[in-house]
Amino acid sequence: MSGPGREGQGKSAGGRSPLERRLNYRFRSAAFLERALTHSSRANEIGRQGQDNEVLEFLGDAVLSLIASELLFRAFPDTTPGELSRLRSRIVSESSLAALARSLGLGRHLRLGKSERTSGGSDRPSLLADAYEAVLAALFLDGGLGPVRAFLEAQIRPLLREFRRDARSGLDFKTRLQELLQQRKAGLPAYRLESTDGPPHERRFTVVLRVEGKVAGRGTDRTK
């Protein structure tokens, strides 16, 4: 693989490029990874229109959605479909994918056109997220679902831990209430701090829940 963004991507003594080591996978066909890293600006610049990563991005999006759904189902088997969809949307969001791409150092491996590179394209969230999905497609085409699942499981594990912390802190209940109200075509819930009692080291907060202007509930706890 040659061209902008490929500096330092030569094979090591062990036969893997630096990015392949990050992916923990050795490609049988390097062409899949090369295309996944090629932005349309670079393909057009070298007269290879259509030989960019856009189609791979489309495939990678579907592969990501499938495996993220499977991992969430296994991690949270008793969660509602609506909540699983919400968690999946957090995983596949542009900001999450861009962060995962940065963790791989993906930006420095991208093959960009000159103008795209000079304008900061190698660290643009939308471009990084698209390239990340394209790399997932390259993994899938070269090795099937197994390598993609193993890679994503390691990548998504910190997010799953975060979701579990959110569930333990009670954030899930607000989401479930909102989904229930939406199903019943009711207004969104509104929370208001009604009072704060107790000394500074032992505060107790009372919060009122209103739906369509009417009090629907009230609760007191040591956290808001």
C-alpha positions, 0 to 999 in steps of 0.5 A: 500500500502506498500513497499519503497516509501510508507512511510507517505502514510497512510490514514488520518482521512478524508480517503485520503492518502497524494497523494490522497489529492494532486490529489484531488481524493479518489480512490475506488480501491487503486490497480490502484494507487499502480500499477501506483507508482510501477517501474519495478525494484521494481516489479522484486525485489519482484517477481511480474514481469509485475505488474509495471506501464509500461502498465499504462504509455502507457494508460496515455500517450493517456489520456494525449494527448486527454485531453491536445488537448481538453484544448488547443482547448478550450483555443485557438479555432482560432489557427492552427492545427500545432500550437496546436500540437506544444503547446501540445508537450510542455505540454507532454514533459518529462521536463514538466511532470517531473516538474508536477510530482515534484509539486505533490511530486510524487518521494517520493511515488514511489515504486522503487527497491533498486538499482534504489532508491540509484541511484537517480531514485526518481528524474530522469526526465524520471522516474517521467514523466513515473510515472505521465502518469501512475497516470493519467491512474490510475485516468482514470481507477478508475473514468473515464475522469472526474477526469483526466480532472479536475486534468489536467485542474488545473495542466496545467493552468499555462502553458496555461497562459504562452502560452497566454503571448507568443502569445501576445509577438509575438512569435507565428508569428515566429512559423507560418512563419516557418511552412508556409516555411516548407509547401512550402519546403523552407529554415528556416528563419534567423533573423539578427539585422541590426542596433540599434538606439536611446538613451539608454532609447528609443532604436529602433532595426531593424531586417532583415529576410532572407529566403534562403539567400534573404531578405524577410522582415525588421522590426523596433521596441523597442524590438528585 
